Amino acid sequence: MASSGKRTKGRQKIEMKVTEKQEDKMITFSKRRSGINKKISELTTLCGTGILFICFLPTRKPYSFGQPSIKYMANRFLNNNILPSNDNTHLLVETYRQEKINQIIKYYNEVVGQLDAMEEKQKMLAQQESKRETNLWWEAPTDELNMYELEELESRYTKHLNELYNTRNKKIEATTNAKEDSL
């Protein structure tokens, strides 16, 4: 049966105090760093502000996190540069918009490049086709050929004529056979 008492203390509030060991401090910071970043991002998004967070670790190394960027916020702080009040666009939205524009421009350039390549290929194929039509072996000017080329041309003509004769004879034979079968 169920026991009546609790076995664990459950979730309790832990007292905050400074840890003494250097290693424990680093572990605590590394575990809480993502939570800090998340809270800074949330605050930036909800309030539309820019935040620069800098802390120095016990090892004397600085850790910084800036929203929208560390460089932007540091320059803004050092130059005391405050955005004009008539600028209602949020910097993150503007950055996102610019990134999308850059992606669209990149895609457009790729498509234009592909289109140019296809047009170039089409021109090349059209040139090859026009050369092929003008340089047919049976239309070659015979007076410009040497002896070897003339013999080659004659053998091509002979071969082609033989194929024509064979095809003609087969068709004549087929029509003759068809007439005899019908009688």
Rosetta constraint file for C-alpha pairs under 8 A:
AtomPair CA 19 CA 24 HARMONIC 6.68 0.50
AtomPair CA 19 CA 25 HARMONIC 6.18 0.50
AtomPair CA 20 CA 24 HARMONIC 7.53 0.50
AtomPair CA 20 CA 25 HARMONIC 7.54 0.50
AtomPair CA 21 CA 25 HARMONIC 6.40 0.50
AtomPair CA 22 CA 26 HARMONIC 6.49 0.50
AtomPair CA 22 CA 58 HARMONIC 7.16 0.50
AtomPair CA 23 CA 27 HARMONIC 6.29 0.50
AtomPair CA 24 CA 28 HARMONIC 6.09 0.50
AtomPair CA 25 CA 29 HARMONIC 6.17 0.50
AtomPair CA 25 CA 58 HARMONIC 7.59 0.50
AtomPair CA 26 CA 30 HARMONIC 6.11 0.50
AtomPair CA 26 CA 57 HARMONIC 7.74 0.50
AtomPair CA 26 CA 58 HARMONIC 7.66 0.50
AtomPair CA 27 CA 31 HARMONIC 6.20 0.50
AtomPair CA 28 CA 32 HARMONIC 6.23 0.50
AtomPair CA 29 CA 33 HARMONIC 5.74 0.50
AtomPair CA 30 CA 34 HARMONIC 7.72 0.50
AtomPair CA 32 CA 36 HARMONIC 6.36 0.50
AtomPair CA 33 CA 37 HARMONIC 6.30 0.50
AtomPair CA 34 CA 38 HARMONIC 6.11 0.50
AtomPair CA 35 CA 39 HARMONIC 6.20 0.50
AtomPair CA 36 CA 40 HARMONIC 6.20 0.50
AtomPair CA 37 CA 41 HARMONIC 6.16 0.50
AtomPair CA 37 CA 65 HARMONIC 7.12 0.50
AtomPair CA 38 CA 42 HARMONIC 6.14 0.50
AtomPair CA 39 CA 43 HARMONIC 6.09 0.50
AtomPair CA 40 CA 44 HARMONIC 6.13 0.50
AtomPair CA 40 CA 51 HARMONIC 7.09 0.50
AtomPair CA 40 CA 67 HARMONIC 7.51 0.50
AtomPair CA 41 CA 45 HARMONIC 6.13 0.50
AtomPair CA 41 CA 67 HARMONIC 6.72 0.50
AtomPair CA 42 CA 46 HARMONIC 5.98 0.50
AtomPair CA 43 CA 47 HARMONIC 5.85 0.50
AtomPair CA 43 CA 48 HARMONIC 7.76 0.50
AtomPair CA 43 CA 49 HARMONIC 7.58 0.50
AtomPair CA 44 CA 48 HARMONIC 5.26 0.50
AtomPair CA 44 CA 49 HARMONIC 4.94 0.50
AtomPair CA 44 CA 50 HARMONIC 5.94 0.50
AtomPair CA 44 CA 51 HARMONIC 6.76 0.50
AtomPair CA 44 CA 67 HARMONIC 6.83 0.50
AtomPair CA 45 CA 49 HARMONIC 7.33 0.50
AtomPair CA 48 CA 90 HARMONIC 6.60 0.50
AtomPair CA 50 CA 66 HARMONIC 7.55 0.50
AtomPair CA 50 CA 67 HARMONIC 5.51 0.50
AtomPair CA 50 CA 68 HARMONIC 6.27 0.50
AtomPair CA 50 CA 73 HARMONIC 6.76 0.50
AtomPair CA 51 CA 66 HARMONIC 5.66 0.50
AtomPair CA 51 CA 67 HARMONIC 5.32 0.50
AtomPair CA 51 CA 68 HARMONIC 7.58 0.50
AtomPair CA 51 CA 73 HARMONIC 6.90 0.50
AtomPair CA 52 CA 64 HARMONIC 7.29 0.50
AtomPair CA 52 CA 65 HARMONIC 6.00 0.50
AtomPair CA 52 CA 66 HARMONIC 4.33 0.50
AtomPair CA 52 CA 67 HARMONIC 6.50 0.50
AtomPair CA 52 CA 70 HARMONIC 6.37 0.50
AtomPair CA 52 CA 73 HARMONIC 6.03 0.50
AtomPair CA 52 CA 74 HARMONIC 7.29 0.50
AtomPair CA 53 CA 64 HARMONIC 5.44 0.50
AtomPair CA 53 CA 65 HARMONIC 5.12 0.50
AtomPair CA 53 CA 66 HARMONIC 6.04 0.50
AtomPair CA 54 CA 62 HARMONIC 6.81 0.50
AtomPair CA 54 CA 63 HARMONIC 5.68 0.50
AtomPair CA 54 CA 64 HARMONIC 4.31 0.50
AtomPair CA 54 CA 65 HARMONIC 6.57 0.50
AtomPair CA 55 CA 62 HARMONIC 5.72 0.50
AtomPair CA 55 CA 63 HARMONIC 5.32 0.50
AtomPair CA 55 CA 64 HARMONIC 6.43 0.50
AtomPair CA 56 CA 60 HARMONIC 5.72 0.50
AtomPair CA 56 CA 61 HARMONIC 5.58 0.50
AtomPair CA 56 CA 62 HARMONIC 4.27 0.50
AtomPair CA 56 CA 63 HARMONIC 5.98 0.50
AtomPair CA 57 CA 61 HARMONIC 5.33 0.50
AtomPair CA 57 CA 62 HARMONIC 6.04 0.50
AtomPair CA 57 CA 63 HARMONIC 6.98 0.50
AtomPair CA 64 CA 70 HARMONIC 7.39 0.50
AtomPair CA 65 CA 69 HARMONIC 7.66 0.50
AtomPair CA 65 CA 70 HARMONIC 6.24 0.50
AtomPair CA 66 CA 70 HARMONIC 4.19 0.50
AtomPair CA 66 CA 71 HARMONIC 7.84 0.50
AtomPair CA 66 CA 73 HARMONIC 6.68 0.50
AtomPair CA 67 CA 73 HARMONIC 7.48 0.50
AtomPair CA 68 CA 72 HARMONIC 7.22 0.50
AtomPair CA 68 CA 73 HARMONIC 7.51 0.50
AtomPair CA 68 CA 91 HARMONIC 7.24 0.50
AtomPair CA 68 CA 92 HARMONIC 6.48 0.50
AtomPair CA 69 CA 73 HARMONIC 6.25 0.50
AtomPair CA 70 CA 74 HARMONIC 5.97 0.50
AtomPair CA 71 CA 75 HARMONIC 6.06 0.50
AtomPair CA 72 CA 76 HARMONIC 6.10 0.50
AtomPair CA 73 CA 77 HARMONIC 6.09 0.50
AtomPair CA 74 CA 78 HARMONIC 5.98 0.50
AtomPair CA 75 CA 79 HARMONIC 5.79 0.50
AtomPair CA 75 CA 80 HARMONIC 7.91 0.50
AtomPair CA 75 CA 81 HARMONIC 7.59 0.50
AtomPair CA 76 CA 80 HARMONIC 5.56 0.50
AtomPair CA 76 CA 81 HARMONIC 4.70 0.50
AtomPair CA 76 CA 82 HARMONIC 6.73 0.50
AtomPair CA 77 CA 81 HARMONIC 6.64 0.50
AtomPair CA 83 CA 87 HARMONIC 7.19 0.50
AtomPair CA 89 CA 93 HARMONIC 7.02 0.50
AtomPair CA 89 CA 94 HARMONIC 6.78 0.50
AtomPair CA 90 CA 94 HARMONIC 6.30 0.50
AtomPair CA 91 CA 95 HARMONIC 6.07 0.50
AtomPair CA 92 CA 96 HARMONIC 6.10 0.50
AtomPair CA 93 CA 97 HARMONIC 6.06 0.50
AtomPair CA 94 CA 98 HARMONIC 6.12 0.50
AtomPair CA 95 CA 99 HARMONIC 6.19 0.50
AtomPair CA 96 CA 100 HARMONIC 6.25 0.50
AtomPair CA 97 CA 101 HARMONIC 6.21 0.50
AtomPair CA 98 CA 102 HARMONIC 6.18 0.50
AtomPair CA 99 CA 103 HARMONIC 6.25 0.50
AtomPair CA 100 CA 104 HARMONIC 6.21 0.50
AtomPair CA 101 CA 105 HARMONIC 6.14 0.50
AtomPair CA 102 CA 106 HARMONIC 6.12 0.50
AtomPair CA 103 CA 107 HARMONIC 6.17 0.50
AtomPair CA 104 CA 108 HARMONIC 6.01 0.50
AtomPair CA 105 CA 109 HARMONIC 6.11 0.50
AtomPair CA 106 CA 110 HARMONIC 6.27 0.50
AtomPair CA 107 CA 111 HARMONIC 6.25 0.50
AtomPair CA 108 CA 112 HARMONIC 6.10 0.50
AtomPair CA 109 CA 113 HARMONIC 6.01 0.50
AtomPair CA 110 CA 114 HARMONIC 6.20 0.50
AtomPair CA 111 CA 115 HARMONIC 6.09 0.50
AtomPair CA 112 CA 116 HARMONIC 6.08 0.50
AtomPair CA 113 CA 117 HARMONIC 6.13 0.50
AtomPair CA 114 CA 118 HARMONIC 6.14 0.50
AtomPair CA 115 CA 119 HARMONIC 6.16 0.50
AtomPair CA 116 CA 120 HARMONIC 6.11 0.50
AtomPair CA 117 CA 121 HARMONIC 6.12 0.50
AtomPair CA 118 CA 122 HARMONIC 6.06 0.50
AtomPair CA 119 CA 123 HARMONIC 6.19 0.50
AtomPair CA 120 CA 124 HARMONIC 6.21 0.50
AtomPair CA 121 CA 125 HARMONIC 6.14 0.50
AtomPair CA 122 CA 126 HARMONIC 6.10 0.50
AtomPair CA 123 CA 127 HARMONIC 6.18 0.50
AtomPair CA 124 CA 128 HARMONIC 6.20 0.50
AtomPair CA 125 CA 129 HARMONIC 6.06 0.50
AtomPair CA 126 CA 130 HARMONIC 6.16 0.50
AtomPair CA 127 CA 131 HARMONIC 6.15 0.50
AtomPair CA 128 CA 132 HARMONIC 6.00 0.50
AtomPair CA 129 CA 133 HARMONIC 6.20 0.50
AtomPair CA 130 CA 134 HARMONIC 6.35 0.50
AtomPair CA 131 CA 135 HARMONIC 5.89 0.50
AtomPair CA 132 CA 136 HARMONIC 6.33 0.50
AtomPair CA 134 CA 139 HARMONIC 7.75 0.50
AtomPair CA 135 CA 139 HARMONIC 6.89 0.50
AtomPair CA 135 CA 140 HARMONIC 6.70 0.50
AtomPair CA 136 CA 140 HARMONIC 6.53 0.50
AtomPair CA 137 CA 153 HARMONIC 7.49 0.50
AtomPair CA 138 CA 153 HARMONIC 7.76 0.50
AtomPair CA 138 CA 157 HARMONIC 7.78 0.50
AtomPair CA 141 CA 145 HARMONIC 7.19 0.50
AtomPair CA 142 CA 150 HARMONIC 7.07 0.50
AtomPair CA 145 CA 149 HARMONIC 5.67 0.50
AtomPair CA 145 CA 150 HARMONIC 6.02 0.50
AtomPair CA 146 CA 150 HARMONIC 6.16 0.50
AtomPair CA 147 CA 151 HARMONIC 6.27 0.50
AtomPair CA 148 CA 152 HARMONIC 6.24 0.50
AtomPair CA 149 CA 153 HARMONIC 6.08 0.50
AtomPair CA 150 CA 154 HARMONIC 6.09 0.50
AtomPair CA 151 CA 155 HARMONIC 6.21 0.50
AtomPair CA 152 CA 156 HARMONIC 6.30 0.50
AtomPair CA 153 CA 157 HARMONIC 6.18 0.50
AtomPair CA 154 CA 158 HARMONIC 6.05 0.50
AtomPair CA 155 CA 159 HARMONIC 6.01 0.50
AtomPair CA 156 CA 160 HARMONIC 6.04 0.50
AtomPair CA 157 CA 161 HARMONIC 5.97 0.50
AtomPair CA 158 CA 162 HARMONIC 6.09 0.50
AtomPair CA 159 CA 163 HARMONIC 6.34 0.50
AtomPair CA 160 CA 164 HARMONIC 6.24 0.50
AtomPair CA 161 CA 165 HARMONIC 6.12 0.50
AtomPair CA 162 CA 166 HARMONIC 6.09 0.50
AtomPair CA 163 CA 167 HARMONIC 6.09 0.50
AtomPair CA 164 CA 168 HARMONIC 6.05 0.50
AtomPair CA 165 CA 169 HARMONIC 6.01 0.50
AtomPair CA 166 CA 170 HARMONIC 6.15 0.50
AtomPair CA 167 CA 171 HARMONIC 6.29 0.50
AtomPair CA 168 CA 172 HARMONIC 6.16 0.50
AtomPair CA 169 CA 173 HARMONIC 6.04 0.50
AtomPair CA 170 CA 174 HARMONIC 6.04 0.50
AtomPair CA 171 CA 175 HARMONIC 6.18 0.50
AtomPair CA 172 CA 176 HARMONIC 6.12 0.50
AtomPair CA 173 CA 177 HARMONIC 6.07 0.50
AtomPair CA 174 CA 178 HARMONIC 6.12 0.50
AtomPair CA 175 CA 179 HARMONIC 6.23 0.50
AtomPair CA 176 CA 180 HARMONIC 6.29 0.50
AtomPair CA 177 CA 181 HARMONIC 6.12 0.50
AtomPair CA 178 CA 182 HARMONIC 6.29 0.50
AtomPair CA 179 CA 183 HARMONIC 6.57 0.50
